[in-house]
Amino acid sequence: MTIREVIQTILSYHPFLFDYQGCDDFKCGDPDVECTGIVTAISPTIEVIRQAALLGANLIVTHEPTFYTSEDSPGWFEDFPNSVYEEKAALLARHGIVIWRDHDHLHFHQPDGIFEGVLRYTGWKPYAKAVRPPYGGFGHFLIELPQPMSVSAVADHLMRCIGMNGCRYVGRPDDMIRKILIVGHLYPMMSASSPSRRDGKPKEYSVQIIGDMEDGVDLILPGETIDWTVLSYIRDANELGHSKAMISLGHYNWESLGMRYAADWLKDLIPALPVTFVDAGDLFRYRLS
């Protein structure tokens, strides 16, 4: 079975995206060679590539970009040299590894392939429901825990599930929470879909999450974060005596559970090939004063 045939099998598993022209494509290597094994990873880091080579796998299915740009083109096209790119490309070529990105198709899958992994490996799937906020934007997942947990206990649980040594949070560690909302990335000035605000200006996505918290959500789990919208609301709420919190695990950390799950369904989809999830590990290190 060639790598191209493997990818066609994956695309047949995912929903068909008409006239798709996005980031899900080959990033390097020859897809017409025989596939010797598959590695799934949140990011094709140098260590992930080395592990794939040790496993004898020549296909890495990644969720996030390979060569350091949001466009994620299969190469380096800036007008300055990049020695790290050159060394990484050489390492991939030396081991004959092909990288294919599965981002948009995973998120369009029903259920969403990333969030399905997050809910399964946190043990929260029985308590979760998909919700779409009335202001549009990202779909959300609301988890209503069977018993209240403290903010610190939720953080500890998530760190154990992911394999992290620490995380950032906004909130009071002993506050008890029950309703957790997994939300999208909190980018500066990113607009939610219509309708607009009463003054005619577009709604800002991260500001609208304040409405969810006012409606009873105790804690949010975003991907990316900014400080001056809902996070500042949470800090002010704490100082006024309200139990509100945010846990910042990092975009790659919690979405890596989705690529762990990808290895599960790939084993069922392509049983003739070895499939291994390789954890890229925490991008960040933590130092306490």
N, C-alpha and C positions, 0 to 999 in steps of 0.2 A: 504494500500500500504506500503510495507516494505521499509526501507531505501535502501536496496540492489536493489529493483525494481526501486526506484527513480533514483539511479545512473545508472542503465541500460538504463533508459529512457533518461538521459542526454547523455550517451555515444552514444545512437542511433541518437541523435540530432547532435552530433559532427561528423566530418569525421572519418572514420575507420583508425586506425594506425596499420598497419600490424606488428605482433610480437612485440607489444609495451612492453617495460620494463623500464619505466621511473618513475617519481615521483608521477604521478597521481594515488593515491591509498588511501585506508583507513588508517588513522593515529591513531585512537583509537576508542573504543566502539564496540557495537554489531550491525552490519548492518542488521541483520535479524529481528529486532523489527519493529513494526509499526511506520511509520514516523508521527510525530505530527506537524511538521512545519519545514521550511527551512530558515536559515539565510545565506546570502552571505556576505563575508568580504574579504578585501585584506589580512588580517592576523588574526588568531584566538587569539587575545589578551585576557588577563584576563577580561577586561571590555566587550569585544565582547561576551565571554562565559557567563558572568553574564547577559547581555542583552538577549542572546538567551534563557537562563533559565527563565527570566521574561516573555518572549514572549511565553513560552511553546513550543519552537522549540527544537527538539533533533537532528537536522542535521545542521552542519555548513559546507558550501562549501567555501573553502578558496583558494586563488590564490597562496599564499606564504607559506613557511615552518611553521610548528607547534612547533617543539622542537629544534630550535636553531642550526641546522646543514644544510649545503648545500645538503648533501645526503638526509636529511629529512626522515630518517627511523622512524617507529612508536615506538619510545622508546628512551632510553638514553644508549649509549654503550661505553662511554669513561671510562677510568680506575680511575676516581675520581667522588665523589658524586656530585649531583646537586640538591640542596634543592628547587630551583625554579621549576625545572622540576617536582619534586615529588609533590609539592603543586598544580601545574597546572594539573597534571594527576589526582590527587585526586579530584580536583574541577570538572573536566570533568566526572569522574566516579560517583561522588555524584549526578550529574544532569542527568546522563545517556545520555550524548551527544556524538554523532559520528562526527568525522571530516573526510571529504574527500577532497582531493586536486584536483583542476581543473586548471592546469597550461599549460602543453604542448598541451592538446586538445583545450583549449581556443585560444592559439596562432596559432594552425594549422587550426582553423575554418576559413571559408571564408564568410564574411570578418573576420579578426582577432578580436576575441571577446573583447579583452582589448582595442585595438585602436579604435574599433567601438564605445565603450563607451566614450573614450576620445573625439573623434570628435563630437559625438552627444551632450555631455553635456558641451562642450566648445562653441557649436554653429558653429563650423568650418567645419562641414561635407560638406556643399555646395561648399566650396572653396578648398577641399582636393583631392589629388590623390595619389594613392600608386605608389611608384617608387622603383626600385631596382637599387642600384648604380652599375656602370660597374665593380667595383672591388669586387663585391660579398658581403658576410657578411649579416647583418641584412637588411630586407626590410625597407624602409623609407616611411614616409608620408610627402608630400610637401603641405603646405598651402599657397596659394597666396591670401592675404587679399584683399577685394574689395576696401578698402581705407587704405593708410598708417597710422600706429599707432606708437606712441613713445614706446621705450623700457619699460619705466615705466608704460605706459597704458596697454601694453600686460601683464606685470607682475601683475598689479592690476586685470585685467580681469581673469587671471588664478587663482589667489588667491580667488576671489569671487566664481568662479565655483567650486573650490575644498573645500573651507572653511578653508583657511589658514590665519594665522596672519602675515606672513612674508615669504620671500624667498631670496635666494642668486642669484646674477647675475653678469656677467662680461660684461661690456659695459658702454656706456654713456647714462644716463637716458632719455635725450631729443632727442637722435638720432631717426630718423623716419625709420621704417622698413616695409617691405611688404611681403617678402618671408620668411616663417618659415619652418624649416625642423625638424620633430620629428625623432630622431636617436636612435640607440641602446645604450647599456651601454658602457661607455668608460673605459675599463679595461686596466691595464698596459700590454703592449706588446701583447695584443690579436690580432691575425693575421686575416686579411681578407682572403677570398678564393683566389685561383690563378687567374690571373698570378702573379708571383712575381715581385719585383722591377727589374730595369735594372741591378743592381749589383748582382742579384740572390737571395737576401734575401727576406723573406716573407713580404708582405705589412702589416703594422700595421693599424688596423681598425680606431682608433681615428685620426691617421695622415691623412688617406685618406679623412676624412670629411673636411679637409682644402681645398681639391679640390672642394667640393661642394660649399664652401663659396667663393672660387675664381670664381666659375661659376655663382654667383649671389645670393646665399642664404645669407640673412641678419642676421638671428637669428636661433640658434639651441636649441632644447629641448631634452637633453639627460636624461637617467635614472641615472645611477651611473656616477661619474665624477672623473677624475684625472687632475692634474694641468699642467703637463709639455708638453702636445701635443697641441691640438686644442685650449685649453683655453689660453695658453700662446701666441699662434698665435693671438687670438682675442685681448688680451691686447696690444700686440705690434701694431696690426692694428689700434686700437683706438689712440695710442700715435703718429701714423703716419697720423692721420686724417681720417681713414676709418670708416664707420658705420657698425660695426659687433658686435654681442652680443650673449650671452648664458644665459638662465635662468635655474637655478637648483631648481626644485621643490621637489626633493627627489623621489626615486624609488617608494615607496609605495603611496605617495600622488597622483601623477597623474594617476597611474595605478588603484587606487581605483575607478576611474570613470568607469573602465571596469567591476568591480564587482557590481557597482550600476546598470549598464546595464544588468548584468547577472540576477539580480532580475527581470528585465522587461521580458526577454525572458522565464525565469523559470515560471513566473505567467501564461504565455500563454501555456507553455509546460505541466505544471502540475496544472491545474486550481483548482483541488480539495483540494490543500494544501495551507496554508498561507505561503507566501514568503516575507521576509523582508531584505532589505539591511541595515547593521549596519556599520556605519562609524567608523573605528578604530581610526580616528583622526591623527593629525600630530605627527610623531615620535619625532620631534625636537621641542625645545623651542628656542626663539630668544631673545637675549639681546643686546641692543644698548648702546654703551658707551656715 
